[in-house]
Amino acid sequence: MVDVVALAVVVVAYAFVFVTGLLLVKFTRRNQECTQLEFELVAGRNLSVFLGISTMTATIVGGGFLNGTAESVATYGLVWTLAPVGILFGLIFGGLIFAKKMRECKYMTMLDPFHKKYGSLMVILIYLIALFGDLLWSASILIALGTSLGIMTGINTNVAIVISALVTIVYSVSGQMFAIVYTDVIQLGFIIIGMSVCTPFILLDERVASISSTKNKWLGSVSKDEIGVWTDLFITMTFGTIPWQSFFQRVLSMQSAFYSQVLSFSGALFAVILVIPAVLIGAAGISADWKQTELGVSPILVNQSYMILPYVIKEFTPRIPCLLGMAAISAAVMSSVDGAFFGSGSMFTYNIYREVIRKNVSERELLIVLRIAVILIGTLSTLVAIYISTVYGLFILASDFVFVIIFPQLICVVMSKQSNTYGALVGFILSLILRLGGGSSDYLDIPPFIHFPFYSKEKGQLFAFRTFSMLVSLFAIISVSWTFKWVFQKNLLSKKWDVLKCFTSASSYSLTSTTSSRNALPLTPSTPVIDGNGNLPDGLILNCVDA
């Protein structure tokens, strides 16, 4: 039966976020020195510290983050709930190592350095993995919302998923980056108020035992043979937090490189603070006497642990706090999923369509393509959310693939002048094979075809195979790049065999600044911009004089 009042609250919350966000965008003036494309993709690089921190925090603290944390605490224990701590350290590392350099280069997307250094082939491959990660991540968020609204309002879960995705797509397409930023600020307010109000009522409910008396259940434990798995997941969640367009889009939108670092550090801190209510709710779900509820049985016992957050809020809070909690979950979902939709759409438009499909393209056409891309990506994510039910599993798997495949590539493209397309391609192939071979029996029942050391039929992979795969890729990129450079420099192989054009002079290429003219679009070659010895010209990556 549909709860009309609860449904009305959701409709009002959605309408408020949607209308307010678009109205604020309407009164936001574009700096005449930046192009319309730059204004829409990176907010004209004019985000204030307050707006930047708010949108970064809201993007991290999504429905998948809150619901997934509660699910993990209730199912595996706090010790296995590695996403919050991993994100904390990941954003700190991202701010220290990547944020300043990427912002100083004035890149438009995370893929820009890949195109400048490696060319179109690697950009396409990296984009496919980034898109895969965004689809899984946004799907996990939509699942969180669909199940939450289904429980609290009585509407069909799939209907809730579709409606939420539709609202998010519409305002993302209508207002672009500034619409996302402004709505994130509003949504963050909903999250803070809703979760703060609900949590005390839950912990003080007489049907919920003191969580201190049940800490052995919700804290969890790590056995000796699981240390490798725990370490692997912790490293994955830490460094898998960095290579996301959602992160870099906000970094690149800040007013200065220094502010981009402040954004990263502050977002990390606030995200950890805001996840505390979800941890407490997960612990309460373990401590509650579910026999005294309408449900009659713990969601964990009926394979519905991914619904633990909305069930606890519904069953153990009074009516008004329950509605606020529902608004918080809805806001959390929208604040994250819009970044995923828009991030993947931005990379496709700027790095695939503009640099691979149609190089001589007008800005107006790019803006149209951007909107179409956001719609298509949002639709794909919605379909994934409808057919897969686990929240935390998708959340982990998304970071998993991004960490293993994209992170070593990002390190080399930003930090190493010696890496080239040959090394990057070999590293990509190796990491993809090793990661697929490892399977995902712990969360999604995907069987492995590579049995790493200590493999167990009962417990699956006990070896830190994700970290191992990432390190193999990193080593391959560096070693293979050096080998090919040495072979061609020593003339052991004629440069006519340089099929990837890594050792072809780039003197014929001309790059224009992304901010040099209001109407100019940056022109980049389809082959890497390198010198005849396979080196990137001084300044391109580290100083970025032409970026």
Secondary structure as UniProt FT lines:
FT   HELIX           4..26
FT   TURN            32..33
FT   HELIX           36..42
FT   HELIX           43..45
FT   HELIX           49..60
FT   HELIX           63..75
FT   HELIX           78..80
FT   HELIX           83..94
FT   HELIX           95..99
FT   HELIX           100..104
FT   TURN            105..106
FT   TURN            110..111
FT   HELIX           112..118
FT   HELIX           120..153
FT   HELIX           157..204
FT   TURN            206..207
FT   TURN            211..214
FT   HELIX           215..219
FT   HELIX           224..226
FT   HELIX           227..239
FT   TURN            240..241
FT   HELIX           245..253
FT   HELIX           257..287
FT   HELIX           290..292
FT   HELIX           299..302
FT   HELIX           305..307
FT   HELIX           308..316
FT   HELIX           319..347
FT   HELIX           348..357
FT   HELIX           363..387
FT   HELIX           391..401
FT   HELIX           402..406
FT   HELIX           407..415
FT   HELIX           421..438
FT   TURN            441..444
FT   TURN            453..454
FT   TURN            457..459
FT   HELIX           465..489
FT   TURN            490..491
FT   HELIX           495..497
FT   TURN            499..500
FT   TURN            502..503
FT   TURN            507..508
FT   TURN            514..515
FT   TURN            532..533
FT   TURN            538..543
FT   TURN            545..546
//
